Amino acid sequence: MSKIDQDKNGTAVSFYRIKTVIEKSRNQNSNLIVAVTGSIACGKSTVSRMLEDLGALLIDFDRIAREVVMPGTPGYDRIVADFGATVVQSDGALDRKALSDIVFADETKRRHLEQITHPLIFETFARKLTRMMADHPDTIIQVAVPLLIELNMQHLFDKVIVVYLPEEIQIDRLAARENISAEAAKAIIGSQLSPDEKKQYADYVIDNRHDRAHTQDQVNRVWQRLQQDKKTAESGY
């Protein structure tokens, strides 16, 4: 079996483990497991923090993605071996921008990076979710997954929240946040599904184009609906 085939098989096994963990939760616990997603610079982190403040526990795929490539981890060693010393900073940490520049410019390299990191991310998520459900068996758990739809993971979760921005505003916000040109921002955004496409998969949409108070009001209403969804699931209807 080639290394690529092994990577693909590892991803499939890890993905199946996530599915098994969530199905076990539905059978044994009263958790409602909610995915929060959206395209880059749409405000997922803002919405997740608001949900945390309301009582939802959080597992963040971006945070896990950083954990599994810390210096000394197998993920780090594999990336440095495959992508070279140019993706390492002077302090030994990964140069995430340099790595991002490489993979966004080359689809083959981007897929290779995903084959390294995705099994590690999925396995870590499965462990975190198992532990969180054991410690909090009657809680709403939100899982922030930027590439939820691209990875075809949406069907694993009880509900899906999509944080939405019109693409033209998304480009402006990403360019300002990363201090890059609009053209560079558009290229990065083009590697993901558009916000309008992601909306089609949502149980709930949070429109983040206005001020924070407007977003908070939407999150409050969605939180009320999620609590009702949890009660409905518990009653079996």
C-alpha positions in Angstrom: 0.0 0.0 0.0 1.4 3.4 -1.0 1.8 6.2 1.5 -1.1 8.1 -0.1 -3.3 5.1 0.1 -2.4 4.7 3.8 -3.2 8.3 4.4 -6.6 8.0 2.8 -7.3 4.9 4.7 -6.3 6.6 8.0 -8.7 9.5 7.2 -11.5 7.0 6.5 -10.9 5.1 9.7 -10.8 8.3 11.8 -13.9 9.6 10.1 -15.8 6.4 11.0 -14.6 6.7 14.6 -16.2 10.2 14.8 -19.4 8.8 13.4 -19.4 6.0 16.0 -18.7 8.3 18.9 -21.6 10.6 18.0 -24.0 7.7 17.4 -23.0 6.4 20.8 -23.8 9.8 22.3 -27.3 9.7 20.8 -27.9 6.3 22.3 -26.5 6.9 25.8 -26.4 10.6 26.6 -28.6 13.6 26.2 -26.1 15.8 24.4 -27.1 17.8 21.3 -24.0 18.1 19.1 -24.0 21.1 16.9 -21.6 22.0 14.1 -20.7 25.7 13.6 -19.2 26.5 10.2 -18.8 29.2 7.6 -16.3 30.4 5.1 -13.0 32.1 6.2 -13.4 35.6 7.8 -17.2 35.1 8.2 -17.1 35.3 12.0 -17.3 31.7 13.2 -15.1 32.5 16.2 -17.3 35.4 17.2 -20.5 33.2 17.1 -18.8 30.3 18.9 -17.8 32.7 21.8 -21.3 33.9 22.0 -22.6 30.4 22.2 -20.0 29.6 24.9 -21.3 32.5 26.9 -24.8 31.1 26.7 -23.7 27.7 27.9 -22.6 25.6 24.9 -19.3 23.7 25.4 -16.8 24.1 22.5 -14.5 21.9 20.5 -12.6 23.9 17.9 -11.1 22.2 14.9 -8.7 25.1 14.3 -7.3 24.7 17.8 -6.9 21.0 17.3 -5.2 21.6 13.9 -2.6 23.7 15.7 -2.2 21.1 18.5 -1.4 18.2 16.2 1.4 20.0 14.4 3.2 21.4 17.5 7.0 20.8 17.5 7.7 17.2 18.7 4.5 15.7 17.4 4.3 13.2 14.5 2.3 15.7 12.5 5.1 18.3 12.8 7.8 15.8 11.9 5.9 14.6 8.8 5.2 18.1 7.5 8.8 19.2 7.9 10.1 16.0 6.2 7.7 16.4 3.3 7.6 20.2 2.9 11.1 21.2 3.9 12.9 23.6 6.3 11.3 26.6 4.6 8.1 26.0 6.6 9.9 26.2 10.0 10.4 29.5 11.9 13.6 30.4 13.7 12.1 29.3 17.0 11.3 25.8 15.6 7.5 26.3 15.2 5.8 25.8 11.9 5.6 28.9 9.8 1.9 28.6 9.1 1.9 31.4 6.6 4.7 29.9 4.5 3.0 26.6 4.5 -0.3 28.2 3.6 1.3 30.0 0.7 2.6 26.7 -0.6 -0.6 24.8 -0.4 -2.9 27.5 -1.6 -0.8 27.8 -4.8 -0.7 24.0 -5.4 -3.8 21.8 -5.2 -1.7 18.6 -5.0 0.3 19.9 -2.1 -2.8 21.1 -0.4 -4.3 17.6 -0.6 -1.1 16.1 0.6 -1.1 18.3 3.7 -4.7 17.3 4.4 -3.7 13.7 4.1 -1.2 14.3 6.9 -3.3 16.4 9.2 -6.9 15.2 8.8 -6.5 11.8 10.4 -4.6 13.4 13.3 -7.3 16.1 13.7 -10.2 13.6 13.5 -8.6 11.2 16.0 -8.0 14.1 18.5 -11.5 15.3 18.0 -13.0 11.9 18.7 -11.0 11.7 22.0 -12.0 15.2 23.1 -15.7 14.6 22.2 -15.7 11.2 24.1 -14.3 12.8 27.2 -16.6 15.9 27.0 -19.7 13.8 26.7 -18.6 11.6 29.6 -18.0 14.7 31.8 -21.1 16.6 30.6 -23.7 14.1 29.4 -26.6 16.5 29.3 -25.1 19.5 27.5 -25.2 21.2 24.1 -21.8 20.8 22.5 -20.7 23.0 19.6 -18.0 21.9 17.2 -16.4 24.6 15.2 -15.5 23.1 11.8 -14.4 25.5 9.1 -14.4 22.9 6.3 -17.5 21.0 7.5 -19.2 21.0 4.1 -16.1 20.5 2.1 -15.2 17.4 4.2 -18.8 16.1 3.9 -19.1 16.0 7.7 -22.4 17.8 8.1 -24.5 14.7 8.3 -22.6 13.6 11.5 -24.1 16.4 13.6 -27.5 16.9 15.1 -27.7 20.5 13.8 -25.6 22.7 11.6 -25.2 26.5 12.1 -23.7 28.4 9.2 -22.2 31.9 9.8 -22.9 33.9 6.7 -21.4 36.9 5.0 -22.0 38.0 1.4 -18.8 37.2 -0.5 -17.9 40.8 -1.3 -17.9 41.7 2.4 -16.0 38.5 3.2 -13.2 39.5 0.8 -12.9 42.9 2.4 -12.8 41.5 5.9 -10.2 38.9 5.0 -8.0 41.4 3.2 -8.1 43.8 6.2 -7.6 41.0 8.8 -4.6 39.5 7.0 -3.2 42.7 5.5 -3.3 41.3 2.0 -4.7 42.5 -1.3 -8.3 41.9 -2.4 -7.0 39.6 -5.1 -5.1 37.5 -2.7 -8.1 37.3 -0.4 -10.3 36.2 -3.3 -7.9 33.5 -4.2 -8.0 32.1 -0.6 -11.7 32.3 -0.5 -12.0 30.5 -3.8 -10.5 27.4 -2.2 -13.6 26.9 -0.1 -17.3 26.7 -0.9 -19.0 30.1 -1.1 -21.0 31.4 1.8 -24.2 31.1 -0.4 -23.5 27.4 -1.1 -22.9 26.7 2.6 -26.2 28.2 3.5 -28.0 25.4 1.7 -26.7 22.9 4.3 -27.7 25.0 7.4 -30.4 24.3 10.0 -29.7 27.8 11.3 -28.0 30.7 9.6 -26.3 33.6 11.5 -26.0 36.6 9.2 -22.9 38.4 10.4 -22.8 41.4 8.0 -24.1 43.9 10.6 -22.9 45.0 14.0 -22.2 42.7 17.0 -25.6 43.4 18.7 -27.4 42.2 15.6 -25.3 39.0 15.5 -25.8 38.5 19.3 -29.6 38.8 18.8 -29.6 36.1 16.2 -27.4 33.8 18.3 -29.7 34.2 21.3 -32.7 33.1 19.2 -30.8 30.2 17.7 -29.7 29.1 21.3 -33.4 29.0 22.3 -34.2 26.9 19.3 -31.3 24.5 20.1 -32.6 24.0 23.6 -36.0 23.2 22.1 -34.3 20.8 19.6 -32.6 19.0 22.5 -35.9 18.6 24.4 -37.5 17.3 21.2 -34.8 14.8 20.6 -35.0 13.6 24.2 -38.7 13.0 23.9 -38.2 11.0 20.7 -40.4 13.3 18.6 
